[in-house]
Amino acid sequence: MRRPLAALAALLCLGAAPRPAAVALDALLSATPAPTLGAYRLFTDDGARHANLGVTPYALNTPLFSDYAEKSRFLYLPPGTHAAYRARGALDLPVGATLIKTFAYPADFRRPNEKVRMIETRLLIHRRRGWAALTYVWNDGQTEARLKRAGPRLDVSFIDAHGQARRIDYKVPNANQCKECHSLSGRIAPIGVKARNLNGVFAYPQGPENQLAHWSRTGLLTGAPAPGKAPRTAVWDDAAEPLAARGRAYLDGNCGHCHNPRGMASNTGLFLDLEETRPVKIGIGKRPTAAGKGSGDLETDLVPGHPDASIIAYRMASTDPGVMMPELGRSIVHEEGLALVRDYIARMRTP
């Protein structure tokens, strides 16, 4: 299932001008960040609704939950370059490659393409000395996004998909928090653009097509096998897919970026990325490395058949800063995600 803003992103790639100025690669590679998003010319309009040439929309099969924010994603590759396929981990992206992600809320999720308020646009830029993360926050008029390092709080209100009014104390991440989530062996790295998470159909303006196939056909990606022979992350909210695959996909997308052997939570020994297959490492029968408030007096990370006895489900259900997991990126409980993981645990059998 593709999100409304993902479909909208596909339309944006058409551009607004016949011959726009090229993306400002020199600005992207500069050690001094531009004060505004527009300075990079990733989009051809001030409101970032029309992607420039060389900027490709994409979506993930199972993304990170961020307080119900809709996200539109794009990849910029410098002229003459391409991404290289990897079966594990993120694609190999060249210097100058830029991942662009805008967080937004429609006023009413039942009409997802109307009155959409953009909150922030995050850039992950591959510079010569490594990856750099930058955050740009949109003004009230939705005409400009300015660089913010401190991570402001914003009041966000909307009507959810069930017709209920919601209010979010939205927290834009500061520079250090960006580094925490995107840390791999102590260095900033992409976490979403894995071949398995791109192995799904996207609604391009020319028609729907598998993203790996589209990127290969258009020269954006080299070395990739046919989609049917590539790994694939399940779509967490597609009930037609197996429950176990969806439960693992959700934990991978929301927890696996830290809980993996090279992530910030590697010292816990709990690895929730899809590459992990050892039962104890995904939590089955595993005791936490530190007891106390975070465990809720429970003894085991994951108890097959018993979500109420599983620390993973307990922490997902909390909004206490000292308990909740993920600890960054959300301020409320993702009720649908929690229900999925509880069902996944409830139906799990002891290996």
PLY file of the C-alpha trace (Angstrom):
ply
format ascii 1.0
element vertex 351
property float x
property float y
property float z
element edge 350
property int vertex1
property int vertex2
end_header
0.00 0.00 0.00
1.48 3.34 -1.03
0.86 6.38 1.14
-1.04 9.42 -0.28
2.01 11.65 -0.13
4.06 9.01 -1.91
1.62 9.22 -4.80
1.77 12.99 -4.56
5.56 12.79 -4.68
5.33 10.96 -7.99
3.37 13.86 -9.44
5.88 16.35 -8.12
8.69 14.85 -10.16
7.16 16.31 -13.32
8.67 19.72 -12.52
7.19 23.17 -12.97
9.49 24.75 -15.56
10.71 23.46 -18.93
14.37 24.25 -18.25
14.98 24.72 -14.55
18.37 25.62 -13.19
20.25 22.47 -12.27
20.45 21.18 -8.71
23.17 23.12 -6.85
25.60 20.26 -6.33
28.29 22.63 -5.09
25.97 23.81 -2.32
25.14 20.24 -1.32
28.83 19.38 -1.07
29.79 22.55 0.79
30.86 22.19 4.43
28.71 25.24 5.18
25.00 24.37 4.98
22.73 26.66 3.00
20.37 28.72 5.21
17.33 27.72 3.17
16.23 24.52 1.43
15.60 26.44 -1.78
19.29 27.25 -2.16
19.98 23.67 -3.23
17.46 23.86 -6.12
16.29 20.31 -5.42
12.84 21.60 -6.35
11.89 24.11 -9.03
9.49 26.09 -6.86
9.73 27.77 -3.45
7.14 25.44 -1.96
9.07 22.26 -2.90
6.16 20.80 -4.82
7.96 20.21 -8.12
11.11 18.08 -8.06
14.03 19.17 -10.22
15.65 17.07 -12.91
17.68 14.27 -11.39
15.46 14.08 -8.29
13.47 10.82 -8.15
10.53 10.06 -5.82
10.47 6.79 -3.91
8.67 5.06 -1.04
9.49 2.36 1.49
7.52 -0.85 1.97
7.57 -0.35 5.76
8.71 3.07 7.04
9.38 4.44 10.51
6.29 5.71 12.32
6.56 9.42 13.17
3.41 10.54 14.99
1.29 9.80 11.91
3.20 12.29 9.75
2.97 11.60 6.03
6.36 11.51 4.33
7.40 12.16 0.76
10.84 10.86 -0.19
13.20 11.69 -3.03
16.70 10.71 -4.11
19.02 13.05 -5.98
21.97 11.58 -7.88
24.57 13.84 -9.54
24.66 13.66 -13.36
26.51 10.61 -14.66
26.34 8.69 -11.37
24.21 5.81 -10.17
23.40 3.78 -7.08
24.91 0.30 -6.78
22.84 -2.65 -5.60
23.54 -4.34 -2.28
21.56 -7.34 -1.07
22.13 -6.27 2.57
22.12 -2.78 3.99
21.55 0.49 2.18
22.34 0.89 -1.49
25.84 2.12 -2.30
25.29 5.80 -3.14
27.88 8.08 -4.78
29.31 11.31 -3.41
26.73 14.04 -3.95
23.77 11.70 -3.53
21.10 13.34 -1.40
18.14 11.74 0.35
15.23 14.17 0.81
12.35 13.51 3.19
9.48 15.91 3.90
7.18 15.41 6.90
3.66 16.76 6.47
0.12 16.57 7.83
-3.12 16.99 5.90
-5.73 18.92 7.85
-8.00 15.88 7.54
-6.52 12.44 6.82
-9.78 11.45 5.15
-8.85 13.98 2.43
-5.08 13.40 2.38
-4.21 15.64 -0.56
-6.07 18.73 0.66
-4.71 21.46 2.94
-1.41 19.68 3.54
0.92 21.41 5.99
4.60 20.67 5.47
6.48 20.63 8.77
10.11 19.89 7.96
12.35 18.59 5.21
15.39 16.53 6.16
18.41 16.07 3.93
21.02 13.35 4.17
23.90 14.37 1.92
26.81 12.16 0.91
29.79 14.47 1.08
33.39 13.55 0.38
34.12 12.96 4.08
30.92 11.10 4.83
27.22 11.70 5.29
25.78 14.92 6.73
22.26 15.36 8.15
20.43 18.70 7.92
16.90 19.74 8.88
14.87 22.57 7.33
11.63 23.76 8.98
8.80 25.25 6.91
7.30 28.67 7.59
3.60 29.22 8.16
3.11 30.38 4.59
4.66 27.15 3.25
6.94 29.19 0.99
10.32 28.64 2.63
12.11 26.10 4.80
14.99 27.35 6.94
17.86 25.44 8.53
17.26 24.54 12.18
19.85 22.81 14.31
18.31 23.08 17.77
15.18 21.02 17.10
12.14 23.24 17.77
8.78 22.00 19.05
5.72 22.67 16.90
2.01 22.45 17.64
0.32 20.23 15.04
-3.41 19.56 14.85
-5.34 17.36 12.41
-8.33 15.07 11.98
-7.22 11.45 11.80
-8.44 8.73 9.44
-11.20 7.82 11.92
-12.53 11.38 12.13
-11.03 12.10 15.54
-9.33 15.41 16.34
-5.68 15.00 17.32
-3.04 17.37 18.59
0.67 16.58 18.46
3.56 18.22 20.29
5.79 17.72 17.27
9.52 17.61 18.03
11.92 18.40 15.20
15.13 16.44 15.90
18.29 18.31 16.76
21.60 17.54 15.08
22.68 15.01 17.72
19.40 13.10 17.51
19.78 12.77 13.74
23.19 11.22 14.35
21.78 8.75 16.88
19.15 7.27 14.56
21.44 7.27 11.53
24.46 5.85 13.33
26.14 2.79 11.89
29.41 1.81 13.57
29.60 5.34 14.93
29.19 7.11 11.58
26.12 8.70 9.96
24.64 6.45 7.28
21.37 6.00 5.35
18.97 3.51 6.91
15.86 3.38 4.72
17.13 2.94 1.15
17.68 -0.79 1.34
16.91 -2.85 -1.76
14.47 -4.98 0.22
12.54 -1.90 1.40
12.42 -0.48 -2.14
11.25 -3.78 -3.63
7.66 -2.70 -4.16
5.42 -0.95 -6.67
5.41 2.86 -6.90
2.81 4.99 -8.71
4.99 6.86 -11.21
3.36 9.44 -13.51
3.89 7.00 -16.41
2.21 4.19 -14.48
2.93 1.83 -11.57
6.21 -0.07 -11.62
8.42 -1.92 -9.18
11.00 0.56 -7.88
14.02 -1.72 -8.31
12.95 -2.47 -11.87
12.30 1.22 -12.60
15.61 2.37 -11.16
17.48 -0.34 -13.10
15.67 0.44 -16.35
16.33 4.18 -16.08
20.00 3.79 -15.11
19.65 4.99 -11.52
20.66 1.58 -10.17
23.22 -0.96 -11.36
23.78 -4.58 -10.43
20.28 -5.34 -9.19
18.64 -8.70 -9.95
15.03 -8.95 -11.07
12.70 -7.91 -8.20
11.56 -11.49 -7.75
15.13 -12.55 -6.98
15.91 -9.65 -4.64
15.15 -9.58 -0.90
11.92 -7.87 0.09
10.54 -6.24 3.22
6.86 -6.97 3.80
4.34 -4.12 3.86
3.41 -3.87 7.53
-0.26 -2.90 7.03
-1.09 -5.18 4.10
-3.28 -7.87 5.65
-2.76 -10.05 2.58
0.85 -10.63 3.61
1.86 -13.15 6.32
1.50 -11.85 9.87
5.00 -12.94 10.93
6.59 -11.14 7.96
4.63 -7.97 8.74
5.51 -8.08 12.44
9.20 -8.51 11.69
9.01 -5.75 9.05
7.47 -3.33 11.53
10.13 -4.01 14.17
12.82 -3.72 11.52
11.53 -0.34 10.29
10.93 1.14 13.72
13.60 -0.48 15.88
16.16 -2.19 13.65
18.09 0.97 12.76
19.35 1.08 16.37
18.87 -2.55 17.39
21.42 -4.19 15.10
25.05 -5.26 15.60
26.35 -1.90 14.29
23.65 0.41 15.67
23.38 2.63 18.74
21.68 -0.16 20.72
24.17 -2.89 19.79
25.17 -3.27 23.46
21.69 -4.58 24.32
22.19 -7.74 22.30
18.62 -7.32 20.99
18.76 -7.18 17.20
15.48 -6.44 15.44
16.69 -5.94 11.88
15.41 -8.43 9.32
18.85 -9.88 8.71
18.86 -11.32 12.24
17.50 -14.87 12.48
18.75 -16.19 15.84
15.71 -16.55 18.16
17.41 -15.19 21.28
18.76 -12.17 19.38
15.27 -11.14 18.25
14.20 -11.32 21.89
12.77 -14.81 22.31
13.63 -15.93 25.84
16.13 -13.08 26.16
16.47 -11.18 29.40
17.21 -7.45 29.13
20.74 -6.25 29.77
19.40 -3.72 32.31
16.35 -4.18 34.50
14.28 -1.47 36.15
11.74 1.05 34.94
12.26 0.28 31.25
11.31 -3.36 31.70
8.10 -2.74 33.62
9.10 -5.55 36.01
8.90 -7.99 33.10
11.68 -10.52 32.66
11.85 -11.27 28.94
12.06 -9.18 25.77
9.71 -11.43 23.79
7.60 -14.31 25.11
5.95 -16.27 22.28
2.18 -16.35 22.75
2.25 -13.71 25.49
2.44 -10.05 24.42
1.55 -8.88 27.95
4.70 -10.58 29.24
6.93 -9.16 26.48
9.05 -6.08 27.17
9.00 -5.12 23.49
5.21 -4.68 23.51
5.32 -2.95 26.91
7.77 -0.31 25.72
5.92 0.25 22.45
2.76 0.99 24.46
4.41 3.67 26.61
4.86 7.41 26.13
7.06 7.76 29.22
10.42 9.15 28.01
12.25 6.70 30.26
10.36 3.69 28.93
9.08 4.24 25.41
10.63 2.67 22.36
11.51 3.97 19.92
12.70 6.72 22.23
13.04 9.27 19.41
10.69 10.20 16.58
7.35 9.79 18.30
5.38 11.33 21.16
2.26 9.16 20.97
1.58 5.44 20.70
1.17 4.02 17.21
-1.97 2.07 17.99
-2.06 0.18 14.69
1.60 -0.76 14.88
1.28 -1.87 18.48
-1.76 -4.00 17.62
0.21 -5.67 14.82
3.20 -6.49 17.04
0.97 -7.77 19.85
-0.85 -10.02 17.37
2.49 -11.18 15.94
3.73 -12.13 19.43
0.41 -13.68 20.44
0.42 -16.06 17.48
4.12 -16.88 17.73
5.10 -20.37 18.81
8.19 -21.23 20.84
10.94 -22.35 18.45
0 1
1 2
2 3
3 4
4 5
5 6
6 7
7 8
8 9
9 10
10 11
11 12
12 13
13 14
14 15
15 16
16 17
17 18
18 19
19 20
20 21
21 22
22 23
23 24
24 25
25 26
26 27
27 28
28 29
29 30
30 31
31 32
32 33
33 34
34 35
35 36
36 37
37 38
38 39
39 40
40 41
41 42
42 43
43 44
44 45
45 46
46 47
47 48
48 49
49 50
50 51
51 52
52 53
53 54
54 55
55 56
56 57
57 58
58 59
59 60
60 61
61 62
62 63
63 64
64 65
65 66
66 67
67 68
68 69
69 70
70 71
71 72
72 73
73 74
74 75
75 76
76 77
77 78
78 79
79 80
80 81
81 82
82 83
83 84
84 85
85 86
86 87
87 88
88 89
89 90
90 91
91 92
92 93
93 94
94 95
95 96
96 97
97 98
98 99
99 100
100 101
101 102
102 103
103 104
104 105
105 106
106 107
107 108
108 109
109 110
110 111
111 112
112 113
113 114
114 115
115 116
116 117
117 118
118 119
119 120
120 121
121 122
122 123
123 124
124 125
125 126
126 127
127 128
128 129
129 130
130 131
131 132
132 133
133 134
134 135
135 136
136 137
137 138
138 139
139 140
140 141
141 142
142 143
143 144
144 145
145 146
146 147
147 148
148 149
149 150
150 151
151 152
152 153
153 154
154 155
155 156
156 157
157 158
158 159
159 160
160 161
161 162
162 163
163 164
164 165
165 166
166 167
167 168
168 169
169 170
170 171
171 172
172 173
173 174
174 175
175 176
176 177
177 178
178 179
179 180
180 181
181 182
182 183
183 184
184 185
185 186
186 187
187 188
188 189
189 190
190 191
191 192
192 193
193 194
194 195
195 196
196 197
197 198
198 199
199 200
200 201
201 202
202 203
203 204
204 205
205 206
206 207
207 208
208 209
209 210
210 211
211 212
212 213
213 214
214 215
215 216
216 217
217 218
218 219
219 220
220 221
221 222
222 223
223 224
224 225
225 226
226 227
227 228
228 229
229 230
230 231
231 232
232 233
233 234
234 235
235 236
236 237
237 238
238 239
239 240
240 241
241 242
242 243
243 244
244 245
245 246
246 247
247 248
248 249
249 250
250 251
251 252
252 253
253 254
254 255
255 256
256 257
257 258
258 259
259 260
260 261
261 262
262 263
263 264
264 265
265 266
266 267
267 268
268 269
269 270
270 271
271 272
272 273
273 274
274 275
275 276
276 277
277 278
278 279
279 280
280 281
281 282
282 283
283 284
284 285
285 286
286 287
287 288
288 289
289 290
290 291
291 292
292 293
293 294
294 295
295 296
296 297
297 298
298 299
299 300
300 301
301 302
302 303
303 304
304 305
305 306
306 307
307 308
308 309
309 310
310 311
311 312
312 313
313 314
314 315
315 316
316 317
317 318
318 319
319 320
320 321
321 322
322 323
323 324
324 325
325 326
326 327
327 328
328 329
329 330
330 331
331 332
332 333
333 334
334 335
335 336
336 337
337 338
338 339
339 340
340 341
341 342
342 343
343 344
344 345
345 346
346 347
347 348
348 349
349 350
